[in-house]
Amino acid sequence: MKEGIITKGVGGTYEVQTDSAVLSCTLRGRLRLRDDRVLVGDRVEVSLLPGDGGRGVVENILPRHSELVRPRIANVNQVAVVFAVENPPPNFLLLDRILVQAELLQLSSVVVINKGDLQPEVAQKLAQVYSSIPYPTVVTSVIADQGLDRFRELLRGKITTLAGPSGVGKSSLLNALDPSLSLETGMVSAKAQRGRHTTRSVQLISLGDGYVADTPGFSQLTLSADQEGELQYAFPEFLPHIEGCQFRGCLHRHEPGCAVKRAVEQAEVLPRRYQHYLTLLEEAKPRY
């Protein structure tokens, strides 16, 4: 048998990338009974069918390292958060929501500031902010051929999901990294400053020795009440200060002697990020 990774699934047929070829596979009967549990990103064992070698049967699903619910995808270990410096203008609350969700799922994150040619100085200032948190950060531009090699390096050896608003250039970036992909791209509405969604289904795209999923839906973060105390740990810049708070269980909201609030006042924590923490903390507040 061969090992491979499911890169696409449509109507009970699965594309499996092995070390030598892409196979069109169906599921062994016992796996077909749990069809909804077979996910893009699953590492599998397949047997080849007689003939031209292009078809096979998925025999076993190997243990997963992670599983996302929205989008449904397995074994992702990195999130690349993509936003544009303008056109559309950056939605920083959405950006931080995605970063927080990645932290809560224990996934590493990369921040990609795209369309850097439109406002180079602003793009560099934003890069300094997020790289200081710290997140690996890159300014990119398809037009100016900027940052593409660095972005490619950050994707190497990972299964990465791209996340961010429509219209920020996610598909254009992937096309620039591999022109043979010819992914559909969308224009940004001049009136609404929002892009048209061009990615409709989950699919892994092979890039070098890594995989990328341009997936809809990852940005929908819903916090539950039991995450109120956990949320502070999803802001990496809070971590050096949490132990300095006067009271155990401090949520850095109204409590006296709060080291995190002191860090905000001393510009060690970005005020905007702290305000976003308070917004998300309110969403996670228990409802009685």
Phi and psi in degrees as GROMACS dihedral restraints (atoms count N, CA, C in turn):
[ dihedral_restraints ]
;  ai    aj    ak    al  type     phi  dphi    fc
    3     4     5     6     1  -108.3    20    10
    4     5     6     7     1   151.8    20    10
    6     7     8     9     1  -101.5    20    10
    7     8     9    10     1   147.8    20    10
    9    10    11    12     1  -161.1    20    10
   10    11    12    13     1  -173.9    20    10
   12    13    14    15     1  -129.1    20    10
   13    14    15    16     1   135.2    20    10
   15    16    17    18     1   -74.3    20    10
   16    17    18    19     1   121.3    20    10
   18    19    20    21     1  -104.9    20    10
   19    20    21    22     1   -15.3    20    10
   21    22    23    24     1  -164.0    20    10
   22    23    24    25     1   146.7    20    10
   24    25    26    27     1  -142.5    20    10
   25    26    27    28     1   123.9    20    10
   27    28    29    30     1  -140.5    20    10
   28    29    30    31     1   121.4    20    10
   30    31    32    33     1    57.8    20    10
   31    32    33    34     1    38.1    20    10
   33    34    35    36     1    84.6    20    10
   34    35    36    37     1    -0.5    20    10
   36    37    38    39     1  -110.7    20    10
   37    38    39    40     1   135.6    20    10
   39    40    41    42     1  -124.4    20    10
   40    41    42    43     1   133.8    20    10
   42    43    44    45     1   -87.9    20    10
   43    44    45    46     1   125.2    20    10
   45    46    47    48     1  -119.2    20    10
   46    47    48    49     1   120.5    20    10
   48    49    50    51     1   -88.6    20    10
   49    50    51    52     1   116.2    20    10
   51    52    53    54     1  -101.6    20    10
   52    53    54    55     1  -175.2    20    10
   54    55    56    57     1   -72.3    20    10
   55    56    57    58     1   -10.0    20    10
   57    58    59    60     1  -126.7    20    10
   58    59    60    61     1   -17.0    20    10
   60    61    62    63     1  -164.7    20    10
   61    62    63    64     1   168.1    20    10
   63    64    65    66     1  -102.3    20    10
   64    65    66    67     1   122.7    20    10
   66    67    68    69     1  -106.3    20    10
   67    68    69    70     1   142.4    20    10
   69    70    71    72     1   -93.5    20    10
   70    71    72    73     1   115.0    20    10
   72    73    74    75     1  -123.9    20    10
   73    74    75    76     1   149.2    20    10
   75    76    77    78     1  -106.9    20    10
   76    77    78    79     1   177.1    20    10
   78    79    80    81     1  -100.1    20    10
   79    80    81    82     1   143.4    20    10
   81    82    83    84     1   -59.9    20    10
   82    83    84    85     1   148.2    20    10
   84    85    86    87     1   -48.1    20    10
   85    86    87    88     1   -47.0    20    10
   87    88    89    90     1   -65.6    20    10
   88    89    90    91     1   -28.8    20    10
   90    91    92    93     1   -78.1    20    10
   91    92    93    94     1   -28.5    20    10
   93    94    95    96     1   -63.3    20    10
   94    95    96    97     1   -27.3    20    10
   96    97    98    99     1   -68.8    20    10
   97    98    99   100     1   -21.4    20    10
   99   100   101   102     1  -117.3    20    10
  100   101   102   103     1    42.1    20    10
  102   103   104   105     1   -55.1    20    10
  103   104   105   106     1   -37.3    20    10
  105   106   107   108     1   -69.2    20    10
  106   107   108   109     1   -12.1    20    10
  108   109   110   111     1   -96.7    20    10
  109   110   111   112     1    -4.4    20    10
  111   112   113   114     1   -87.4    20    10
  112   113   114   115     1   120.3    20    10
  114   115   116   117     1  -119.5    20    10
  115   116   117   118     1   151.3    20    10
  117   118   119   120     1   -56.7    20    10
  118   119   120   121     1   135.9    20    10
  120   121   122   123     1    98.5    20    10
  121   122   123   124     1   -14.2    20    10
  123   124   125   126     1   -64.6    20    10
  124   125   126   127     1   135.3    20    10
  126   127   128   129     1   -89.6    20    10
  127   128   129   130     1   131.0    20    10
  129   130   131   132     1  -135.0    20    10
  130   131   132   133     1   163.7    20    10
  132   133   134   135     1  -107.7    20    10
  133   134   135   136     1   132.1    20    10
  135   136   137   138     1  -127.8    20    10
  136   137   138   139     1   148.6    20    10
  138   139   140   141     1  -108.3    20    10
  139   140   141   142     1   143.6    20    10
  141   142   143   144     1   -83.8    20    10
  142   143   144   145     1   141.2    20    10
  144   145   146   147     1   -86.4    20    10
  145   146   147   148     1   149.9    20    10
  147   148   149   150     1   -60.6    20    10
  148   149   150   151     1   145.6    20    10
  150   151   152   153     1   130.1    20    10
  151   152   153   154     1  -134.3    20    10
  153   154   155   156     1   -81.7    20    10
  154   155   156   157     1    -2.3    20    10
  156   157   158   159     1    82.2    20    10
  157   158   159   160     1     3.4    20    10
  159   160   161   162     1   -93.4    20    10
  160   161   162   163     1    -0.1    20    10
  162   163   164   165     1  -126.5    20    10
  163   164   165   166     1   152.4    20    10
  165   166   167   168     1  -157.1    20    10
  166   167   168   169     1  -177.7    20    10
  168   169   170   171     1  -128.8    20    10
  169   170   171   172     1   129.8    20    10
  171   172   173   174     1   -75.5    20    10
  172   173   174   175     1   117.2    20    10
  174   175   176   177     1   -95.6    20    10
  175   176   177   178     1   -38.9    20    10
  177   178   179   180     1  -145.4    20    10
  178   179   180   181     1   146.9    20    10
  180   181   182   183     1  -102.9    20    10
  181   182   183   184     1   123.5    20    10
  183   184   185   186     1   -78.1    20    10
  184   185   186   187     1   157.4    20    10
  186   187   188   189     1   -55.3    20    10
  187   188   189   190     1   139.6    20    10
  189   190   191   192     1   -89.0    20    10
  190   191   192   193     1   146.5    20    10
  192   193   194   195     1   -90.8    20    10
  193   194   195   196     1   -26.4    20    10
  195   196   197   198     1  -159.0    20    10
  196   197   198   199     1   162.1    20    10
  198   199   200   201     1  -149.2    20    10
  199   200   201   202     1   121.9    20    10
  201   202   203   204     1   -93.7    20    10
  202   203   204   205     1   143.3    20    10
  204   205   206   207     1   -87.3    20    10
  205   206   207   208     1   -39.4    20    10
  207   208   209   210     1  -137.7    20    10
  208   209   210   211     1   103.9    20    10
  210   211   212   213     1   -77.0    20    10
  211   212   213   214     1   161.2    20    10
  213   214   215   216     1   -77.2    20    10
  214   215   216   217     1   106.1    20    10
  216   217   218   219     1  -156.8    20    10
  217   218   219   220     1   146.4    20    10
  219   220   221   222     1  -109.6    20    10
  220   221   222   223     1   152.5    20    10
  222   223   224   225     1    66.9    20    10
  223   224   225   226     1    18.3    20    10
  225   226   227   228     1   -66.7    20    10
  226   227   228   229     1   137.1    20    10
  228   229   230   231     1  -126.1    20    10
  229   230   231   232     1     5.0    20    10
  231   232   233   234     1  -153.3    20    10
  232   233   234   235     1   143.4    20    10
  234   235   236   237     1  -115.7    20    10
  235   236   237   238     1   126.9    20    10
  237   238   239   240     1  -103.0    20    10
  238   239   240   241     1   109.2    20    10
  240   241   242   243     1   -87.8    20    10
  241   242   243   244     1   116.7    20    10
  243   244   245   246     1  -110.8    20    10
  244   245   246   247     1   126.7    20    10
  246   247   248   249     1  -142.0    20    10
  247   248   249   250     1   159.2    20    10
  249   250   251   252     1   -98.1    20    10
  250   251   252   253     1   147.4    20    10
  252   253   254   255     1   -68.6    20    10
  253   254   255   256     1   -27.7    20    10
  255   256   257   258     1  -164.0    20    10
  256   257   258   259     1   166.2    20    10
  258   259   260   261     1    57.9    20    10
  259   260   261   262     1    66.1    20    10
  261   262   263   264     1   -85.0    20    10
  262   263   264   265     1   158.6    20    10
  264   265   266   267     1   -65.3    20    10
  265   266   267   268     1   151.9    20    10
  267   268   269   270     1   -66.9    20    10
  268   269   270   271     1   137.6    20    10
  270   271   272   273     1  -103.0    20    10
  271   272   273   274     1    95.6    20    10
  273   274   275   276     1   -70.5    20    10
  274   275   276   277     1   -30.0    20    10
  276   277   278   279     1   -66.1    20    10
  277   278   279   280     1   -42.2    20    10
  279   280   281   282     1   -64.0    20    10
  280   281   282   283     1   -42.3    20    10
  282   283   284   285     1   -57.0    20    10
  283   284   285   286     1   -46.9    20    10
  285   286   287   288     1   -70.6    20    10
  286   287   288   289     1   -31.7    20    10
  288   289   290   291     1   -58.7    20    10
  289   290   291   292     1   -44.7    20    10
  291   292   293   294     1   -66.4    20    10
  292   293   294   295     1   -43.1    20    10
  294   295   296   297     1   -62.4    20    10
  295   296   297   298     1   -40.1    20    10
  297   298   299   300     1   -64.8    20    10
  298   299   300   301     1   -44.4    20    10
  300   301   302   303     1   -59.9    20    10
  301   302   303   304     1   -41.9    20    10
  303   304   305   306     1   -61.9    20    10
  304   305   306   307     1   -42.7    20    10
  306   307   308   309     1   -62.2    20    10
  307   308   309   310     1   -43.3    20    10
  309   310   311   312     1   -66.1    20    10
  310   311   312   313     1   -28.1    20    10
  312   313   314   315     1   -89.6    20    10
  313   314   315   316     1     2.5    20    10
  315   316   317   318     1    60.3    20    10
  316   317   318   319     1    40.4    20    10
  318   319   320   321     1  -106.3    20    10
  319   320   321   322     1   143.5    20    10
  321   322   323   324     1   -74.6    20    10
  322   323   324   325     1   157.4    20    10
  324   325   326   327     1  -129.0    20    10
  325   326   327   328     1   149.1    20    10
  327   328   329   330     1  -126.9    20    10
  328   329   330   331     1   134.7    20    10
  330   331   332   333     1  -103.4    20    10
  331   332   333   334     1   124.8    20    10
  333   334   335   336     1  -116.9    20    10
  334   335   336   337     1   116.8    20    10
  336   337   338   339     1  -100.7    20    10
  337   338   339   340     1   102.0    20    10
  339   340   341   342     1   -93.4    20    10
  340   341   342   343     1   167.9    20    10
  342   343   344   345     1    59.6    20    10
  343   344   345   346     1    37.8    20    10
  345   346   347   348     1   -63.2    20    10
  346   347   348   349     1   -18.8    20    10
  348   349   350   351     1   -69.0    20    10
  349   350   351   352     1   -20.5    20    10
  351   352   353   354     1   -73.8    20    10
  352   353   354   355     1   -37.7    20    10
  354   355   356   357     1  -145.1    20    10
  355   356   357   358     1    79.9    20    10
  357   358   359   360     1   -57.2    20    10
  358   359   360   361     1   -42.9    20    10
  360   361   362   363     1   -67.5    20    10
  361   362   363   364     1   -42.3    20    10
  363   364   365   366     1   -63.3    20    10
  364   365   366   367     1   -42.2    20    10
  366   367   368   369     1   -60.7    20    10
  367   368   369   370     1   -41.7    20    10
  369   370   371   372     1   -68.2    20    10
  370   371   372   373     1   -36.7    20    10
  372   373   374   375     1   -65.6    20    10
  373   374   375   376     1   -40.8    20    10
  375   376   377   378     1   -65.1    20    10
  376   377   378   379     1   -38.0    20    10
  378   379   380   381     1   -63.2    20    10
  379   380   381   382     1   -39.4    20    10
  381   382   383   384     1   -63.8    20    10
  382   383   384   385     1   -38.9    20    10
  384   385   386   387     1   -61.7    20    10
  385   386   387   388     1   -51.7    20    10
  387   388   389   390     1   -78.8    20    10
  388   389   390   391     1   -27.3    20    10
  390   391   392   393     1   -72.7    20    10
  391   392   393   394     1   -21.3    20    10
  393   394   395   396     1   -82.7    20    10
  394   395   396   397     1    -8.6    20    10
  396   397   398   399     1   -68.8    20    10
  397   398   399   400     1   -46.1    20    10
  399   400   401   402     1  -115.7    20    10
  400   401   402   403     1   140.0    20    10
  402   403   404   405     1  -125.6    20    10
  403   404   405   406     1   140.1    20    10
  405   406   407   408     1   -57.6    20    10
  406   407   408   409     1   126.5    20    10
  408   409   410   411     1  -132.4    20    10
  409   410   411   412     1   141.2    20    10
  411   412   413   414     1  -141.6    20    10
  412   413   414   415     1   137.9    20    10
  414   415   416   417     1   -95.3    20    10
  415   416   417   418     1   126.8    20    10
  417   418   419   420     1  -124.5    20    10
  418   419   420   421     1   157.6    20    10
  420   421   422   423     1  -156.9    20    10
  421   422   423   424     1   120.9    20    10
  423   424   425   426     1   -69.0    20    10
  424   425   426   427     1   -38.7    20    10
  426   427   428   429     1   -63.2    20    10
  427   428   429   430     1   -44.9    20    10
  429   430   431   432     1   -94.0    20    10
  430   431   432   433     1     3.0    20    10
  432   433   434   435     1    53.4    20    10
  433   434   435   436     1    49.4    20    10
  435   436   437   438     1  -109.3    20    10
  436   437   438   439     1   132.8    20    10
  438   439   440   441     1    72.5    20    10
  439   440   441   442     1     3.7    20    10
  441   442   443   444     1   -69.5    20    10
  442   443   444   445     1   -39.7    20    10
  444   445   446   447     1   -64.6    20    10
  445   446   447   448     1   -40.4    20    10
  447   448   449   450     1   -64.5    20    10
  448   449   450   451     1   -42.1    20    10
  450   451   452   453     1   -62.5    20    10
  451   452   453   454     1   -43.3    20    10
  453   454   455   456     1   -60.4    20    10
  454   455   456   457     1   -39.6    20    10
  456   457   458   459     1   -64.5    20    10
  457   458   459   460     1   -38.4    20    10
  459   460   461   462     1   -68.0    20    10
  460   461   462   463     1   -23.7    20    10
  462   463   464   465     1   -87.1    20    10
  463   464   465   466     1   -14.9    20    10
  465   466   467   468     1   -62.1    20    10
  466   467   468   469     1   129.4    20    10
  468   469   470   471     1    74.7    20    10
  469   470   471   472     1     8.9    20    10
  471   472   473   474     1  -115.8    20    10
  472   473   474   475     1   159.8    20    10
  474   475   476   477     1  -105.7    20    10
  475   476   477   478     1   108.7    20    10
  477   478   479   480     1  -114.2    20    10
  478   479   480   481     1   133.6    20    10
  480   481   482   483     1  -101.4    20    10
  481   482   483   484     1   132.1    20    10
  483   484   485   486     1   -85.3    20    10
  484   485   486   487     1   136.0    20    10
  486   487   488   489     1  -138.0    20    10
  487   488   489   490     1   146.6    20    10
  489   490   491   492     1   153.0    20    10
  490   491   492   493     1   169.5    20    10
  492   493   494   495     1   -63.1    20    10
  493   494   495   496     1   159.1    20    10
  495   496   497   498     1   -69.1    20    10
  496   497   498   499     1   149.5    20    10
  498   499   500   501     1    89.9    20    10
  499   500   501   502     1    -3.5    20    10
  501   502   503   504     1   -85.0    20    10
  502   503   504   505     1    -8.8    20    10
  504   505   506   507     1   102.5    20    10
  505   506   507   508     1    25.9    20    10
  507   508   509   510     1   -62.7    20    10
  508   509   510   511     1   -48.9    20    10
  510   511   512   513     1   -66.7    20    10
  511   512   513   514     1   -35.6    20    10
  513   514   515   516     1   -63.6    20    10
  514   515   516   517     1   -38.4    20    10
  516   517   518   519     1   -63.2    20    10
  517   518   519   520     1   -43.7    20    10
  519   520   521   522     1   -65.1    20    10
  520   521   522   523     1   -40.0    20    10
  522   523   524   525     1   -61.4    20    10
  523   524   525   526     1   -36.5    20    10
  525   526   527   528     1   -69.2    20    10
  526   527   528   529     1   -34.9    20    10
  528   529   530   531     1   -71.8    20    10
  529   530   531   532     1   -32.9    20    10
  531   532   533   534     1  -146.5    20    10
  532   533   534   535     1    92.3    20    10
  534   535   536   537     1   -57.6    20    10
  535   536   537   538     1   -21.5    20    10
  537   538   539   540     1   -70.2    20    10
  538   539   540   541     1   -13.2    20    10
  540   541   542   543     1   -68.7    20    10
  541   542   543   544     1   -40.7    20    10
  543   544   545   546     1    51.6    20    10
  544   545   546   547     1    46.3    20    10
  546   547   548   549     1   -71.4    20    10
  547   548   549   550     1   146.2    20    10
  549   550   551   552     1   -68.1    20    10
  550   551   552   553     1   136.7    20    10
  552   553   554   555     1  -120.2    20    10
  553   554   555   556     1   157.5    20    10
  555   556   557   558     1  -121.7    20    10
  556   557   558   559     1   151.6    20    10
  558   559   560   561     1   -87.5    20    10
  559   560   561   562     1   154.8    20    10
  561   562   563   564     1   -89.8    20    10
  562   563   564   565     1   131.4    20    10
  564   565   566   567     1   -66.2    20    10
  565   566   567   568     1   124.4    20    10
  567   568   569   570     1   -64.2    20    10
  568   569   570   571     1   -31.5    20    10
  570   571   572   573     1   -77.7    20    10
  571   572   573   574     1   -50.1    20    10
  573   574   575   576     1   -93.9    20    10
  574   575   576   577     1   -14.1    20    10
  576   577   578   579     1    56.6    20    10
  577   578   579   580     1    37.7    20    10
  579   580   581   582     1  -128.0    20    10
  580   581   582   583     1   146.6    20    10
  582   583   584   585     1   -89.0    20    10
  583   584   585   586     1   167.2    20    10
  585   586   587   588     1   -95.3    20    10
  586   587   588   589     1   130.3    20    10
  588   589   590   591     1   -63.7    20    10
  589   590   591   592     1   127.4    20    10
  591   592   593   594     1  -113.5    20    10
  592   593   594   595     1   -10.2    20    10
  594   595   596   597     1  -102.8    20    10
  595   596   597   598     1   119.8    20    10
  597   598   599   600     1  -112.6    20    10
  598   599   600   601     1   -16.0    20    10
  600   601   602   603     1  -146.6    20    10
  601   602   603   604     1   161.9    20    10
  603   604   605   606     1   -80.5    20    10
  604   605   606   607     1   128.1    20    10
  606   607   608   609     1  -151.5    20    10
  607   608   609   610     1   134.2    20    10
  609   610   611   612     1   -87.4    20    10
  610   611   612   613     1   133.1    20    10
  612   613   614   615     1  -112.0    20    10
  613   614   615   616     1   126.3    20    10
  615   616   617   618     1   -78.0    20    10
  616   617   618   619     1   125.5    20    10
  618   619   620   621     1  -133.0    20    10
  619   620   621   622     1   105.2    20    10
  621   622   623   624     1    62.8    20    10
  622   623   624   625     1  -126.3    20    10
  624   625   626   627     1  -102.9    20    10
  625   626   627   628     1    22.0    20    10
  627   628   629   630     1  -126.6    20    10
  628   629   630   631     1   175.8    20    10
  630   631   632   633     1  -131.1    20    10
  631   632   633   634     1   146.5    20    10
  633   634   635   636     1  -128.2    20    10
  634   635   636   637     1   137.4    20    10
  636   637   638   639     1  -116.8    20    10
  637   638   639   640     1   115.0    20    10
  639   640   641   642     1   -88.1    20    10
  640   641   642   643     1    96.6    20    10
  642   643   644   645     1  -117.4    20    10
  643   644   645   646     1   134.1    20    10
  645   646   647   648     1   -77.3    20    10
  646   647   648   649     1   147.6    20    10
  648   649   650   651     1   102.4    20    10
  649   650   651   652     1   -14.9    20    10
  651   652   653   654     1   -66.5    20    10
  652   653   654   655     1   -25.8    20    10
  654   655   656   657     1   -77.1    20    10
  655   656   657   658     1    -1.6    20    10
  657   658   659   660     1   -86.4    20    10
  658   659   660   661     1    93.3    20    10
  660   661   662   663     1   -96.9    20    10
  661   662   663   664     1   123.8    20    10
  663   664   665   666     1  -119.5    20    10
  664   665   666   667     1   117.9    20    10
  666   667   668   669     1   -94.2    20    10
  667   668   669   670     1   140.0    20    10
  669   670   671   672     1  -103.0    20    10
  670   671   672   673     1   162.7    20    10
  672   673   674   675     1   -61.6    20    10
  673   674   675   676     1   -30.0    20    10
  675   676   677   678     1   -74.3    20    10
  676   677   678   679     1    -1.9    20    10
  678   679   680   681     1  -100.4    20    10
  679   680   681   682     1     5.7    20    10
  681   682   683   684     1   -58.4    20    10
  682   683   684   685     1   -47.0    20    10
  684   685   686   687     1   -76.7    20    10
  685   686   687   688     1   -22.4    20    10
  687   688   689   690     1   -81.0    20    10
  688   689   690   691     1   -23.7    20    10
  690   691   692   693     1   -58.9    20    10
  691   692   693   694     1   -38.4    20    10
  693   694   695   696     1   -58.9    20    10
  694   695   696   697     1   -29.7    20    10
  696   697   698   699     1   -78.4    20    10
  697   698   699   700     1    -7.6    20    10
  699   700   701   702     1   -89.0    20    10
  700   701   702   703     1     2.6    20    10
  702   703   704   705     1  -113.4    20    10
  703   704   705   706     1    95.2    20    10
  705   706   707   708     1   -56.0    20    10
  706   707   708   709     1   -30.9    20    10
  708   709   710   711     1   -72.2    20    10
  709   710   711   712     1   -13.7    20    10
  711   712   713   714     1   -76.9    20    10
  712   713   714   715     1   -28.0    20    10
  714   715   716   717     1   -57.0    20    10
  715   716   717   718     1   -40.4    20    10
  717   718   719   720     1   -66.8    20    10
  718   719   720   721     1   -13.2    20    10
  720   721   722   723     1  -108.9    20    10
  721   722   723   724     1   -20.4    20    10
  723   724   725   726     1   -57.0    20    10
  724   725   726   727     1   -42.7    20    10
  726   727   728   729     1   -69.0    20    10
  727   728   729   730     1   -14.4    20    10
  729   730   731   732     1   -86.7    20    10
  730   731   732   733     1    -1.6    20    10
  732   733   734   735     1   -69.5    20    10
  733   734   735   736     1   146.8    20    10
  735   736   737   738     1   -66.0    20    10
  736   737   738   739     1   -37.3    20    10
  738   739   740   741     1  -113.8    20    10
  739   740   741   742     1   136.5    20    10
  741   742   743   744     1   -65.4    20    10
  742   743   744   745     1   138.9    20    10
  744   745   746   747     1    82.1    20    10
  745   746   747   748     1    13.4    20    10
  747   748   749   750     1   -60.5    20    10
  748   749   750   751     1   131.1    20    10
  750   751   752   753     1  -102.2    20    10
  751   752   753   754     1     6.8    20    10
  753   754   755   756     1    61.6    20    10
  754   755   756   757     1    38.8    20    10
  756   757   758   759     1  -114.6    20    10
  757   758   759   760     1   -72.4    20    10
  759   760   761   762     1  -118.5    20    10
  760   761   762   763     1    -3.1    20    10
  762   763   764   765     1   -68.8    20    10
  763   764   765   766     1   141.0    20    10
  765   766   767   768     1   -74.6    20    10
  766   767   768   769     1   156.9    20    10
  768   769   770   771     1    65.7    20    10
  769   770   771   772     1    32.1    20    10
  771   772   773   774     1   -86.9    20    10
  772   773   774   775     1   120.2    20    10
  774   775   776   777     1   -72.5    20    10
  775   776   777   778     1   -28.8    20    10
  777   778   779   780     1   -68.7    20    10
  778   779   780   781     1   -44.6    20    10
  780   781   782   783     1   -63.5    20    10
  781   782   783   784     1   -36.0    20    10
  783   784   785   786     1   -65.1    20    10
  784   785   786   787     1   -38.6    20    10
  786   787   788   789     1   -64.9    20    10
  787   788   789   790     1   -34.6    20    10
  789   790   791   792     1   -64.3    20    10
  790   791   792   793     1   -45.4    20    10
  792   793   794   795     1   -62.9    20    10
  793   794   795   796     1   -31.0    20    10
  795   796   797   798     1   -93.9    20    10
  796   797   798   799     1    12.7    20    10
  798   799   800   801     1    62.8    20    10
  799   800   801   802     1    24.5    20    10
  801   802   803   804     1   -88.5    20    10
  802   803   804   805     1   -17.6    20    10
  804   805   806   807     1  -127.5    20    10
  805   806   807   808     1   131.1    20    10
  807   808   809   810     1   -63.9    20    10
  808   809   810   811     1   124.6    20    10
  810   811   812   813     1   -54.2    20    10
  811   812   813   814     1   -37.8    20    10
  813   814   815   816     1   -62.5    20    10
  814   815   816   817     1   -41.8    20    10
  816   817   818   819     1   -64.8    20    10
  817   818   819   820     1   -40.3    20    10
  819   820   821   822     1   -63.9    20    10
  820   821   822   823     1   -41.0    20    10
  822   823   824   825     1   -63.8    20    10
  823   824   825   826     1   -37.2    20    10
  825   826   827   828     1   -67.2    20    10
  826   827   828   829     1   -36.0    20    10
  828   829   830   831     1   -58.8    20    10
  829   830   831   832     1   -46.1    20    10
  831   832   833   834     1   -63.0    20    10
  832   833   834   835     1   -38.5    20    10
  834   835   836   837     1   -62.3    20    10
  835   836   837   838     1   -47.1    20    10
  837   838   839   840     1   -69.8    20    10
  838   839   840   841     1   -33.5    20    10
  840   841   842   843     1   -64.0    20    10
  841   842   843   844     1   -38.3    20    10
  843   844   845   846     1   -62.7    20    10
  844   845   846   847     1   -39.5    20    10
  846   847   848   849     1   -65.5    20    10
  847   848   849   850     1   -30.5    20    10
  849   850   851   852     1   -90.4    20    10
  850   851   852   853     1     1.0    20    10
  852   853   854   855     1   -66.3    20    10
  853   854   855   856     1   135.4    20    10
  855   856   857   858     1   -56.9    20    10
  856   857   858   859     1   139.5    20    10
  858   859   860   861     1  -107.8    20    10
  859   860   861   862     1   117.7    20    10
